[in-house]
Amino acid sequence: MKSERVLRPLYRLYEDKLLRALPPDRLPKHIGIILDGHRRYARAERLSDYAASYRAGMRKFEEFIGWSEQIQIPAITGWLLSKENLSRPSEELEPYFEVLIDLFHRVPTLARKYDFRVRFIGSLSLLPDPLTQAAKTLEEEASTGNRRLTIAMGYGGRQEIVDACRDLVAALADDGVPSNQIADRIDADGIATHLYTADLPDPDLVIRTSGESRLSGFLLWQSAYAEYAFVDVYWPAFRRVDFLRALRDFSRRERRFGK
C-alpha cells in the first residue's frame, strides 16, 4: 500500500532511535515468545486459507531470530504449538504441520548465520512422524552455537511440571531414597533441575501477540518473576518496532523478584 511505503522510512528512523536508546546492561538474557493470532490474522486480512497466515508467521519468526541476534539476546524460547492446539480440526493442523516442516528445513542456515543451537521441548511423541523427524533432524544439524533457540511444540506448562515431578521422584528412587522419605526430598530446586529448560536461565521477558493478556501455560514455573509484554497485533503482523518497544519498556522496569 502507498501509505505503508511512505511510512516505512519514518519507522526505520524511529526504530534506530529506539535501538540506540536501549541500555545493553538492562536487556533480557532470555526471551519467551508466544506466537499468537495466525487464524485471526487470516480472517482480518481475508486470506484464502490459514496456510498463508502460517507461512507469514513462520517467516516472521525467522525475522525475529535475526532481530534478537542484532541486539545480542543469548536465548529465545518460541511457543510454536501448544498441547491444546492438537485438538483442533485436522484441516487446520495439517497445513500448519507442513509449514513447520518447511521452517525446520530453513533453520539450519539461520543457525549458522546467527550462531545458535536448537532444542525442542514438549510432547513430541504426540506429533505426526514427519514433523517429529524434521524436528530431530534440525536438532542434529543445529547442535552447536553460542546462542540458544528453544522451540516448544506439543507443549503445556502443567504437563512440564508433572513430568519434572515424576522425573525427580524416579531419580530419588534410583538413588535409593526410601519411599517414605521421598516426599521430604522434593523441593523447588529439585523440581527446577528436572524441567524441560533446566539448562537455561529463567525468561526475563515474555512477549505475547494478538492482544491476549495471559500466559496460557507457557513456561509456568520459569516465568514466576518474568516481565510481560502483551502486544495487540497478530503474530504475522508483529514488527521490529513492536519488539523494540517491548525491550524499551522492559529496560525501564524495576525488577524486584518478589522482594
N, C-alpha and C positions, 0 to 999 in steps of 0.2 A: 504494500500500500504506500501511496505517496507520503502520507503523514509519517509513517514509520521511517522512510528514507530520510525525511527532513530531521526527525528527532534523533536518529542514530548518532550523528556526531556529537550532539549535546549529551547524550547518555554516556558516550565514551569519555567526554571531559569530566562528567560527574563521577564516573567510575574511577578515573585516575585520581580525582580529588579524594574520594573515599579510601582508595588504596594507600595513598601517601599518608593519610591521617591514622592508619591502623598502627598501634604500638606493637612491635614484634614481641615484646615480653608479656603481652596480655592476650595473645591469641590462643585459641584452644589447641590442645595436643591431639585430641581425638574428637571427631565429629560423627554423630549418628544422623542419618538422613532417611526420612520416611517419604518414599516416592508416591505420593497420593494424588488421585484425581484424573487418571487416564480416561476413564469412561465418561466422566462429566465433561472433560475437555473435548472428547469426540463429539458429544451431543451439542456442546456450545458452539463448536466450530463447524458443525454439520458435516462431519467427515463421513465417508461412505461406510466405514466399518471401524470397529475398535482396533483392529490391527494397525491402522495408520497412526492412531494415537500411541499405541505401544511402541511402534518404531520411533516416533518422535521422542517419546520418553526415554528410551534407551540411548538415543543419540545425545539427549540432554545429560544423561548420566555420564557419558564419556566426556562431555564438556566439563561437567562438574569435577571430574577427576583432574582435568587439566587446570581448572581454576584453583583447586586445592593445592596442587603441586606448586603453582606460581607463588602462593602465599606460604609454602613450606609447612603445610599441615601434615604431621607424621602419620596419622591413622584416620581412616574413614571406615565406617560401617554402614552399608546401604541395605535397607529392607526392601527387597525386590518382590517377595512373595510371602504372604503370611500363611500359617497353617489353616486359618479360617477361609482364606481365598480358595482353597482347594474344593470347597463345597459349591462353588459357582458352576453354572452350566458348562458342559464341555465345549460348546460353540464359542464361549468366551475364553476358556482356558487354553485350548489347543493353539489358537493363533498366538497367544502370549508365550506359550512354551517355545514355539518356533522362533519368535523374536528373541527370546532369551538365548537360545542356542546360537543364533546368528551373532548376538552380542559377545558370547563367550569365545567365539572364533576370532573376534577382533581384539579382544582384551590383551592377549599376549604382546601384540605390537605396542599397545599403550603401556604395558608393564615395563617393557624395555626402555621406552621413551621417557617415562616418568619415574623409573627406578622403584617399583613397588612389587610386592609379592601378594598373592591372592590366597584366601582361605574361605571356605564355605562353612556356615553354621546352620543348624536347623535339622528337621526330619527329612533328609534327602531320600530316605527309603520310601517315602510316600509319593515320590515324584515318578513320572514315567522314565523308563530306562534311557531313552535318547538324551533327555535333559540331564539326568544323573551322570551319564557317561561324559557329556560335554563339560559338566562341572568338574569332574575328576581330571579330565584331560587338561582343563585350564589350570587347575592347581599344580599339575605336574609341569606344565610349560611356563608357569609364572611362580616358581617356588623360591626365587631369590629376589633380593631388593631391600633397600633400607626402609622404605615406607610400607605401610600396611593397608591393604584393601580387603575388608571382610564383607562377604555377601551373605545376607540372611535369606534363605529360601525354605519354604515349608516351616517357617519359624514361628514359635509362640513363646512369649516370655514366661508364662506359667509353666509350660512344658519344660523349659530350660531349667527352672528352679526345681521341678520334680526330678528331672534327670540328675541334677547336681546332688540332690539329697540321696538319691539311690546310689550314685557312684561313691559318695562319701561313706555311706553305710557299708557298701561292699568292700571298700578299701579298709575300713576299720576291722571288718570281719576277717579279711585276708591277713591283716596284721596280728590276728589272734586276740583281739579285744573280745571279752566275753559278751554275749548278747545282752545280759542285764546291765552292762556298763556302757553300751554303745550310745544310748540317749544322752548320757552325761558328756560324751566326747563330741557331740555335734554342736558347733558354734558358727558364728558368722564367717570367721576367717576360713574355717574348713569348707563351708559351702562355697565361698568365693573361689577357692582353688579348684573347684570342680565345675565351674560354669563354662559354657562354650568359649567365652572370651577371657579365660583365666590368664592368658599370656599378654593381654592388652591392658593399658590403663583404662579406668572408667571414662566414659564420654564426658567431656566438659560441656558440650553444646549438642542439643538435639534439635534438628530442624524438621518441621512437618509442613508440607504444602497442602493446598486445596481448602484452607480455611477451617479445618477441623482442629479443635483445641484439646486433643487428648493423645496419649501415647499408644493406646490400643494394645498394650502389652509389649511394646518394643523395649528391650533391654531393661526390664522392670527393676531388677536388682541393681544393675550397674548405674542406672540413671537417678539414683536417690538424691544426689547433690548436683545433678546437671542443670544447666540453664536451658531454657526452651525458647525456640523461635517458631511461632505459628504464622505461616505466610499464606495470604489469601489466594494467590494464583495457583492454578493446577500445575502439577509437576511438568508436563511438556512445555508449559509457558514460563517456567522458572528462569529468571535471567541472572546474569552475573551481578547486576546491580542489586538484586534481591539478596543474593549471597553476601555481598559486601556490606549491605545494611545490617544483616543479621550479625556479621562479625563486628561491625562498629558498635551495635547495641551490646553485644556480649562483652566487648572490651571496656565498656563503661560501667558494668555491673560490679558491685562489691560482693564477692562470693564469701559466705560465712561458714559453709559446710556444717550447718546445724549449730554453730556456736552463738 
